Amino acid sequence: MSDYQINELLSTPDNVEIVRDQICGILALETAHQFELAEAAGESSKDDYNIKVYLENDHPWELQTEEDESVFPLVNVSLVGDTRQKGTDDRNKSNMTATFNIDCYATGTFDGDGRLGRMATVKAWKTARIIRNILCAANYSYLGLRGVVLSRSVNSRTTGMPSQQSAAGRVCIVRVVMTVDLIEHSPQVEGVEISPISLEILDDTGLVIVNMDQEE
């Protein structure tokens, strides 16, 4: 008799991983559409809506060079962790609360009063505002994963300055902290059938591209 008790390859992502990737997909999809709307409206600050979305890249601003300022604004989504909710004692599934950091980066150059960081801070908060409005839209109450996601909420936004800065100007970060209540299944239980947004992750930078040809 074999000593192994699990005879199946555990290749299926946990729901918390699917939720993280879904957040990236939603942001990549909706920010691209916001940029289209800004262009169509003749918005003078349309480039503020041209937001690049990254997955688990904690130093995305390092991609910028002095010749290329188009890297900004950008957003990085990372999974901080999850905890089991009290009172959920089902052996086959758990109600979990997951925490995600959604870091919004923007850059600025010297403005009229010589304050290098002011423009970066204003733009970073604008990016965070766009991100919050997307994720808090009624259309995304369950992040498109009804049956897995029970609720979501944006809990805080705080300003900071990365320790490593861009060569072309000051970088500011606004961290959006989001919690998601979700159901996590054990391997022996069939989970809910879901259709997350299809993503393509480019090389090792974590840049997220949404498959625009996917079916609704």
BELQUIKA-V283694 format. One record per residue. RES is the residue in one small letter. SS is DSSP state (H for helix, E for strand, L for the rest). PSI is psi in whole degrees, -180 to 180 (none if undefined). OMEGA is omega in whole degrees, -180 to 180 (* if undefined). Layout:
res;ss;psi;omega
RES;SS;PSI;OMEGA
RES;SS;PSI;OMEGA
This chain:
res;ss;psi;omega
m;L;133;-180
s;L;147;176
d;L;-12;-178
y;L;136;179
q;L;-19;179
i;L;115;-175
n;L;24;175
e;L;147;178
l;L;126;-177
l;L;71;-174
s;L;-9;-178
t;L;128;179
p;L;148;171
d;L;157;-180
n;H;-33;-179
v;H;-34;176
e;H;-40;178
i;H;-41;179
v;H;-44;178
r;H;-48;-179
d;H;-34;179
q;H;-40;176
i;H;-44;177
c;H;-45;-179
g;H;-45;179
i;H;-46;-178
l;H;-42;179
a;H;-41;-179
l;H;-49;-172
e;H;-33;177
t;H;-35;176
a;H;-40;179
h;H;-38;177
q;H;-38;177
f;H;-41;177
e;H;-43;179
l;H;-39;179
a;H;-41;177
e;H;-46;-178
a;H;-32;-179
a;L;-3;-178
g;L;30;-179
e;L;125;-177
s;L;-29;179
s;L;37;-176
k;H;-30;-178
d;H;-20;176
d;H;-18;-180
y;H;-5;180
n;L;70;-171
i;L;125;177
k;E;140;-175
v;E;131;-180
y;E;154;178
l;E;117;175
e;L;48;173
n;L;103;-172
d;L;3;175
h;L;52;-174
p;H;-25;-178
w;H;-16;180
e;H;-11;180
l;H;-16;-177
q;L;143;173
t;E;170;179
e;L;-28;-179
e;L;-14;-174
d;E;100;178
e;L;1;-176
s;L;-4;178
v;L;-34;-179
f;L;154;-4
p;L;159;179
l;E;162;-177
v;E;139;174
n;E;130;180
v;E;127;178
s;E;146;177
l;E;119;-179
v;E;-45;-179
g;E;176;176
d;E;154;180
t;E;149;179
r;E;135;179
q;L;145;179
k;L;145;176
g;L;4;177
t;L;99;-173
d;L;17;176
d;L;127;-177
r;L;-22;-173
n;L;-14;177
k;E;157;-178
s;E;142;170
n;E;121;-175
m;E;154;170
t;E;118;-179
a;E;145;179
t;E;134;-180
f;E;137;171
n;E;127;177
i;E;99;-173
d;E;124;-177
c;E;118;-175
y;E;139;173
a;E;161;-179
t;E;158;177
g;E;157;175
t;L;179;-179
f;L;131;175
d;L;-173;-172
g;L;-34;-178
d;L;9;175
g;L;7;180
r;L;103;-174
l;H;-38;-173
g;H;-14;-173
r;H;-48;-179
m;H;-41;179
a;H;-42;-179
t;H;-45;180
v;H;-44;-178
k;H;-36;179
a;H;-39;177
w;H;-33;176
k;H;-43;177
t;H;-44;179
a;H;-35;177
r;H;-43;179
i;H;-44;-179
i;H;-45;180
r;H;-43;-179
n;H;-36;177
i;H;-51;-174
l;H;-26;-179
c;L;2;178
a;L;143;-179
a;H;-30;180
n;H;-23;-177
y;H;33;179
s;L;-33;180
y;L;15;178
l;L;27;-180
g;L;15;-177
l;L;52;179
r;E;136;-175
g;L;-21;175
v;L;-50;178
v;E;128;180
l;E;-36;178
s;E;163;176
r;E;150;178
s;E;145;171
v;E;121;-172
n;E;-30;-178
s;E;158;172
r;E;129;-178
t;E;150;-179
t;E;145;175
g;E;173;177
m;L;122;178
p;L;147;-180
s;L;-32;176
q;L;129;-173
q;L;162;177
s;E;148;178
a;L;-22;-174
a;L;-10;-178
g;E;178;-180
r;E;139;177
v;E;133;175
c;E;148;179
i;E;134;169
v;E;118;-179
r;E;120;174
v;E;120;180
v;E;123;-177
m;E;136;174
t;E;145;-179
v;E;125;172
d;E;128;-175
l;E;165;177
i;E;129;177
e;E;127;-178
h;E;153;173
s;L;160;-176
p;L;-29;-175
q;L;-2;-177
v;L;136;175
e;L;125;-180
g;L;179;178
v;L;138;178
e;L;123;-177
i;L;161;179
s;L;82;180
p;L;163;177
i;L;136;-178
s;L;124;-178
l;E;154;168
e;E;126;179
i;E;122;-177
l;E;123;178
d;L;-143;-174
d;L;11;179
t;L;-20;-179
g;L;9;178
l;E;131;-174
v;E;130;173
i;E;132;179
v;E;139;174
n;L;102;-174
m;L;-11;-179
d;L;4;-178
q;L;153;180
e;L;150;177
e;L;none;*
